[in-house]
Structure formats: C-alpha cells, structure tokens
Amino acid sequence: MVGTVSDVYETLRQQLRGSGVEVLIPDSEGYEASIKRWSDHCEKRAACVVRVSGPQDVSRTLQFAKANGIPFVVRGGGHSTSGSASIEDGLVIDLSKLRKVTVDPEARTIRAEGGTNWEDVDVEAAKYGLATVGGTVNHTGVGGLTLGGGYGYLSGKYGLTIDNLLGVEIVLPSGEFVTASRTQHADLFWAIRGAGQHFGVTTCFILQGHPQPNPVYSGLLLFTPDKLSQVVDFVNKFDTANDGNQAIAWGFSDAPPPVSGPVVLAHIFHNGTQEEGEAFFADLLALEPIANDAASIPYERVNSQLNDTAKWGGRKVFGGGAFKLPIDAGFVAALRGEFMDFVAAHDGMRESLMLFETIPWQKIAEVGNADTAFSNRGEYYNVATVLKWHDPKLDDEVLAFSRGLLKKASAGVAVPPNTDGSAASKDVHQSQEGVGLYGNYAEADVPAEAIYGGNVKRLQELKSKYDPDNLFDRGTRLAARPVNVVN
Ligand SMILES: Cc1cc2nc3c(=O)[nH]c(=O)nc-3n(C[C@H](O)[C@H](O)[C@H](O)COP(=O)(O)OP(=O)(O)OC[C@H]3O[C@@H](n4cnc5c(N)ncnc54)[C@H](O)[C@@H]3O)c2cc1C
C-alpha cells in the first residue's frame, strides 16, 4: 500500500466515481451509521466503507482491495453476531444500497438484490400473491440468511431458503461476475447453498415464489412461567400432529419487550384459516395465555411479529444448538432455571430469550446433507439463545454461558461444538443425521467440521478453485491453505 490511508481510499473513490457508490472514511458524513450492526459488539471501526451500487462497483472494489493487500468483509443486513460482517481497519463492501426486488409473476420468480432484507421480499412478492421461505424477523438480511441456509415459517412446506434458490449472480474473488445455478457453475452453486459467504459477493438472489393467496393465522402467546410444562406437553405432540403448515417458536424470557416480568412465550403459525389454526393450537390456547395477539393476517406481516423482541442496539449473541422431540419438561425447566439465574445475576440482560424453533424438519430432510453445502438436515429442530447485555466487560462471560447452555440443551442430538470452540467429540464426518448446529447461529471460532460436517473436504477443494487466496475467510474455517490476507 502506498501513500496515507486517506490517499489510498481517495484513489478508490476516484476509480468508482460516477457510479452512485459512496466511499466513507471515518470523518465522512454517514460513516458512524454505516458501521452500526444489529449487535453493538459487532461494531468495528473500518478504515473504509464502500456502499456499492452494483456488481461493477463490487468487482472494482474487490480488485482494489486485492491489489493493495487490504482485508475486507461484506455487509448484507448486518445481523450476524459472529462479527463476520464488520472489520477493524479494513474495508467493508456494504450492500445496503442494493435493495431492489423484482417479481416475475408468470415464472413465479423473485429477484432480490444482495442487500435486501426480508421485509423487501415479503412485501413485494405479496403484491403478486407470492411468498418464499424468508426469515422470521423481517429486518434480517436476505444475504447472510440465504447463504447460510435459511429457515422460515414456510420451511415446513417448502424446505430451507436455499432449497428455493434457483440461482445467484455473484462477483467472484477474481472480480469476475457470473451466474451460478444448477446448470451454470453448478459446483459453485452447490457451495453457495450453505457456505455462500465464503465464495464471493452475491449481488442478486433468484428465489422460487409460491402462491400464497390466503392469509395465515399467526401471533404471539405469553404464559405465566408455571405453564411451562403444559406448553412442553403440547409441543411434544407437534412432530406427528403438524402437516408442514404449522410452526411454533417457544421458549422463555425474564422480560421480553413490552412485558415487564418472566414469561413463557410461543409464537404460533398456521398457513390456513383462523378456524383451522385455533383447532390445531386448541390445547395451547386453552392454557389461558396472559396475552394473545394471534389473528388471521396477510402472510407478509408474519415476519414482522417478532421484530419488537429483536430490535437493533445493545450487545447481543445469537447462539444455536439442536433438540429433538419429545423433550422432557423437567429438563426444559432446568434449562430455564439456569437461564433465569444467569440473567438475574447480570445487569441489563432481562430482555434475553431462549427459543426452541419448532419448524417442521421433514421437508428440510428430504434433501440430503451432501446435496448442498448445508449440513444441518436431520430429525431435529434448532434451539437458539438470544442474549442481550450492555457492558463490554461481560462479553466473554455471556458468550461462554450461551455456549454452555446450548451444549446442555443439545444433549442427545448430533454435534454441538465444545464450549471452548474446539471440534465436537462425535465424528461428524460420519454423521448422516446432520451436524446439529445451524451455521448462521455459530460464532466465528466454531470449527468448519461442526458446521459443514462431511462437506468440509469438498468445500475446501472448491475454495482452492474459486478463492485460492482465501480472501473470503478472515478466519481459517475453510482455508485449504494458509490465509493470505493480514487481519
Ligand atoms: C433477530 C434475528 C432473527 C433471525 N431469524 C432467523 C430466521 O428466522 N431464520 C434463519 O435462518 N436465520 C435467522 N437468523 C440468523 C440469520 O440467518 C443470520 O444472522 C444471518 O447472518 C443474517 O444475515 P445478514 O445479511 O443480516 O447479516 P450480515 O451480518 O450482514 O451477514 C452475515 C454473513 O453473510 C455475509 N453476507 C451477507 N450478505 C452477503 C452477500 N450478499 N454476499 C456475500 N456475503 C454476504 C457477510 O459477509 C457475513 O459473513 C436471525 C438472526 C437475527 C439476529
């Protein structure tokens, strides 16, 4: 790198001039807002943020970063709590200007630019009576969520988001702009479906839309904590009772907004009429929830219902594990006890949640773990901790607690990573069952095997082919050879 840091980025600004791009350095207007992330602990002071306006900017920026040996990251919706979308001193390729969604009603396809969030997609698709599998909090990014797999309330019917991905337009580490699909760069398309963030900058996702003419029955129920074992009893019938059209994300919190005391919560979903939904969830509704806003609503509003529990700001970790049904109510009560003790003992944590995401696994498991890079398909569900705090001094303690609790919660299912981040003890390469960890809920230091299981070797081969300098891995997760970029 020659010249001062600002000289270098001034050169980049000149190279990109006229394209609608914004090149922000720390004293630029808009810089401070550009480095904000969903979790404050992922906010890092980049040397430069390039808010690109299209693939050509991405390609030029990538080549500039490469030529000058500048480490970089890509920012989609900014929700990952692993820190992988932010960087200290390096460069951020920020996709937040790429928010256009275009629907082809005849082909039933949805083209979503690389920086769109799920609200953009849900709302635009609905104008044409369509829907696809999107995240359950609609301000999360289509980018990170899709590239890592993607679960949503329509997964019971249509599988993961990647199972509905028809193709992507991507700027490769070489700077080349290509389409990857089942027929073009099929090997890359395999890798993108589950490990996409390691292979380039996806500037457009082409998703299958599905007719969604009917409203859905959905909403949040809150119960007093003494109802926990009855809620678990209800959930234990879910495996066999659901027909792919229902889902329930249930768990507990000390005080989720706007509630001021401990509750058991259940966000329920039925893709059908209110009458059918009330019949399916009748035993749960009979437990006399203290709050119940379940109603018949247009599908495009479903993924906004949990937004209040997932606002931007504050330090947060979104951690993951897996559980099977039936689950023992006493076991869940013990997990809750541990969670509540920890939350009570630390300031500013009362809004934290633990959520058992009971989205039917059957449709997801119709695709094999080797059919795409995604390796978390099996007869189980994801469980998540969403821990919230304020004091940076608590970072290590909270992360360690989250891992420990999830390891306990995941007992009996595949392979949660060890609490020190090292590889799990079970031989995940042999697992036909799925790894038991959703990569999008994993922290940065979780080893590749814990996320990609038996797919690691093929992914490493494809990294050698498409990203030989390992530009898209700031850790060494999938590095086939030593990392070339200084961090
Ligand atoms: C409140 C909340 C709710 C969630 N709900 C769900 C859910 O319902 N279902 C689910 O499956 N997951 C869910 N998640 C997890 C979610 O999938 C991840 O947090 C995901 O990383 C979010 O993507 P993003 O684009 O917002 O994040 P970012 O932090 O911007 O990106 C995450 C990673 O993807 C990379 N990336 C993003 N976009 C691109 C792109 N276009 N090209 C190349 N690389 C890119 C980034 O570099 C980074 O490594 C949730 C997370 C949160 C915080």
The ligand as an ORCA input file, in Angstrom:
! r2SCAN-3c Opt
* xyz 0 1
  C     -33.157    -11.178     15.071
  C     -32.681    -12.325     14.238
  C     -33.585    -13.215     13.715
  C     -33.151    -14.277     12.921
  N     -34.071    -15.137     12.403
  C     -33.655    -16.092     11.553
  C     -34.596    -16.933     10.896
  O     -35.800    -16.821     11.075
  N     -34.130    -17.870     10.051
  C     -32.799    -18.030      9.817
  O     -32.444    -18.892      9.025
  N     -31.890    -17.269     10.434
  C     -32.280    -16.298     11.287
  N     -31.360    -15.505     11.892
  C     -29.928    -15.734     11.661
  C     -29.523    -15.062     10.367
  O     -29.652    -16.025      9.340
  C     -28.070    -14.581     10.419
  O     -27.918    -13.635     11.438
  C     -27.612    -14.006      9.095
  O     -26.210    -13.902      9.140
  C     -28.202    -12.640      8.822
  O     -27.806    -12.168      7.577
  P     -27.474    -10.626      7.352
  O     -27.270    -10.423      5.905
  O     -28.472     -9.785      8.057
  O     -26.129    -10.488      8.183
  P     -24.670     -9.940      7.887
  O     -24.087     -9.844      9.255
  O     -24.668     -8.729      7.045
  O     -24.005    -11.104      7.064
  C     -23.767    -12.399      7.598
  C     -22.640    -13.062      6.786
  O     -23.040    -13.208      5.440
  C     -22.180    -12.452      4.581
  N     -23.032    -11.836      3.557
  C     -24.211    -11.193      3.741
  N     -24.748    -10.855      2.554
  C     -23.884    -11.287      1.610
  C     -23.879    -11.260      0.194
  N     -24.903    -10.732     -0.491
  N     -22.814    -11.804     -0.469
  C     -21.793    -12.374      0.219
  N     -21.748    -12.450      1.560
  C     -22.784    -11.911      2.255
  C     -21.477    -11.451      5.467
  O     -20.201    -11.114      4.960
  C     -21.364    -12.225      6.758
  O     -20.276    -13.106      6.710
  C     -31.772    -14.450     12.683
  C     -30.856    -13.550     13.221
  C     -31.298    -12.490     13.984
  C     -30.298    -11.538     14.549
*
